[in-house]
């Protein structure tokens, strides 16, 4: 396959480094679909390619809704599991071999835990944080730094199957900061987000009022 280089946005279009317009037809690859045996990953990627897709959207890789996730089975939402990182890397490598690009959602359904920040959270603080840090990520610098640390490890580790980091790999076409997260509504116009605690409400008021 011809290497057109990395993808970039140009006006309303995606274009490759050599000027070729990029068109993507993709599917979601969610959670534990990422973390499988090499044989199952190969079957999955071959099926995606056979369906004519050239992009996968990887989300909820960090979500404790599903096990294993990038943290394995440990449930602390902080320590990346070596086995699951290897599975993630293998999936990306096999996609690259087939000319399938990646749309990587950097924050999906990550859960809070006491260990998610370096200075440890209290039980009350854990209870205050919504699944996926949907609102709190905008205002809590501890959660922001924890997320950056996780992403540096996942995106900055050299993939042994490609010899590149995800951050530098031409297979990475799109980065999404977070999934289904905003300060207005949850999933439709009738359900309003609300902070779980007065502490976070006041923190947001001080930051943005």
C-alpha positions in Angstrom: 0.0 0.0 0.0 1.2 3.5 -0.8 2.2 5.5 2.3 0.5 8.9 1.9 1.9 10.1 5.3 0.0 11.4 8.3 -3.5 12.7 8.2 -4.3 16.4 9.0 -7.4 18.6 8.9 -7.5 21.1 6.0 -10.6 23.2 5.9 -13.6 20.8 6.0 -11.6 17.8 4.8 -9.0 15.3 6.0 -5.9 15.2 3.8 -2.7 13.2 3.9 0.7 14.7 4.1 1.1 14.3 0.3 -2.1 16.2 -0.4 -4.3 13.2 -1.1 -7.8 13.7 0.3 -8.7 11.1 3.0 -12.1 9.5 3.3 -12.9 7.3 6.3 -15.6 4.7 6.8 -15.4 3.4 10.3 -16.7 1.4 13.2 -16.6 1.6 17.0 -14.3 -0.9 18.8 -15.4 -0.7 22.4 -13.8 -1.8 25.6 -13.0 -5.5 25.9 -13.1 -5.9 22.1 -9.6 -4.3 22.3 -8.3 -6.7 24.9 -8.4 -10.2 23.3 -6.0 -13.0 22.3 -3.8 -12.3 19.3 -5.8 -14.9 17.3 -9.1 -13.1 18.1 -7.6 -9.7 17.3 -6.4 -11.0 13.9 -9.9 -12.3 13.2 -11.5 -9.0 14.3 -9.2 -6.9 12.1 -9.6 -9.2 9.1 -13.4 -8.9 9.5 -13.2 -5.1 9.7 -11.0 -5.0 6.6 -13.2 -7.4 4.7 -16.2 -5.1 5.4 -14.5 -2.3 3.6 -13.8 -0.2 6.7 -10.6 1.9 6.9 -11.0 3.4 10.4 -11.8 2.1 13.9 -12.9 4.3 16.8 -11.3 3.0 20.0 -13.3 4.0 23.1 -13.9 2.9 26.7 -10.5 1.2 26.7 -10.2 2.9 30.2 -13.6 2.0 31.4 -14.3 -0.1 34.5 -17.7 -1.0 33.0 -15.7 -3.7 31.3 -13.0 -6.2 32.3 -10.3 -6.5 31.3 -9.6 -2.9 30.5 -6.3 -1.1 30.1 -5.8 -1.5 33.8 -6.3 -5.3 33.6 -8.5 -6.6 36.4 -7.1 -4.5 39.2 -9.8 -1.9 39.3 -7.7 1.0 40.5 -8.0 3.0 37.3 -4.4 4.1 37.4 -1.8 1.3 36.8 -1.6 0.1 33.2 -1.5 -3.7 32.9 1.3 -5.0 30.8 -0.8 -7.7 29.2 -3.6 -5.3 28.2 -1.1 -2.7 26.8 0.4 -5.4 24.7 -3.1 -6.4 23.4 -3.8 -2.8 22.6 -0.5 -2.5 20.7 -1.2 -5.6 18.8 -4.6 -4.4 17.7 -3.2 -1.2 16.4 -0.3 -2.9 14.6 -2.7 -5.3 12.8 -4.9 -2.4 11.8 -1.9 -0.6 10.4 -1.0 -3.7 8.4 -4.4 -3.6 6.8 -4.5 0.1 6.1 -7.0 0.8 8.9 -6.6 4.1 10.7 -7.3 4.9 14.3 -9.7 7.4 16.0 -8.6 7.3 19.6 -10.9 8.6 22.3 -8.5 9.7 25.1 -11.0 9.7 27.9 -13.9 7.3 27.8 -15.5 5.7 30.9 -12.7 5.8 33.4 -13.8 5.4 37.0 -12.5 7.2 40.0 -10.7 5.3 42.7 -8.6 6.2 45.7 -5.4 5.6 43.7 -6.4 7.6 40.6 -4.4 10.6 41.7 -1.0 10.5 43.4 -2.1 12.1 46.7 -5.0 9.6 47.1 -8.7 10.4 47.1 -11.0 10.0 50.1 -14.1 7.8 49.9 -16.2 10.9 49.8 -14.2 12.4 46.9 -14.4 9.1 44.9 -18.2 9.2 45.4 -18.3 12.8 44.1 -16.7 11.9 40.7 -19.0 10.7 37.9 -18.2 7.8 35.7 -15.9 9.0 32.9 -15.0 12.2 34.8 -17.7 13.7 32.6 -17.9 17.1 34.3 -15.2 17.0 36.9 -12.4 16.7 34.3 -13.0 20.3 33.2 -12.3 21.8 36.7 -10.3 19.3 38.8 -6.6 19.7 37.9 -5.8 16.5 39.8 -7.9 14.5 37.4 -6.5 16.3 34.4 -2.9 15.5 35.5 -3.8 11.9 36.2 -5.4 11.6 32.7 -2.3 13.2 31.1 0.0 10.7 32.9 -2.1 7.7 31.7 -2.1 9.0 28.1 1.6 9.6 28.1 2.1 5.9 29.0 -0.4 4.5 26.5 0.4 6.9 23.6 4.1 7.4 24.4 5.3 3.8 24.8 7.0 2.3 21.8 4.9 -0.4 20.3 7.1 -3.5 19.8 5.0 -4.5 16.8 5.3 -1.2 14.9 8.5 0.3 16.4 6.6 3.6 16.9 4.6 5.4 19.6 0.9 5.9 19.0 1.5 9.7 19.3 3.9 9.6 16.3 2.3 6.8 14.2 0.8 7.7 10.9 -2.0 5.2 11.6 -3.4 7.7 14.2 -5.9 9.8 12.2 -8.1 11.4 14.8 -7.9 12.2 18.5 -11.0 12.8 20.5 -10.5 14.5 23.9 -13.4 12.8 25.6 -16.5 10.7 24.8 -20.1 12.0 25.3 -19.0 14.8 27.7 -20.3 18.3 27.9 -21.7 20.7 30.5 -25.2 21.0 29.1 -26.9 17.6 28.7 -26.2 13.9 29.1 -27.7 12.0 26.2 -30.8 14.1 25.2 -32.3 17.5 25.8 -34.4 16.3 28.8 -31.6 15.1 31.1 -29.4 17.8 32.6 -26.0 17.1 34.1 -25.7 17.9 37.8 -22.6 17.8 39.9 -22.8 15.1 42.6 -21.5 17.4 45.3 -21.7 21.0 46.4 -17.9 21.0 46.4 -17.6 20.5 42.7 -20.5 23.0 42.0 -18.6 25.6 43.9 -15.3 24.7 42.3 -16.9 25.2 38.8 -18.5 28.5 40.0 -15.2 29.9 41.1 -13.5 28.8 37.9 -16.0 30.0 35.4 -18.4 32.4 37.0 
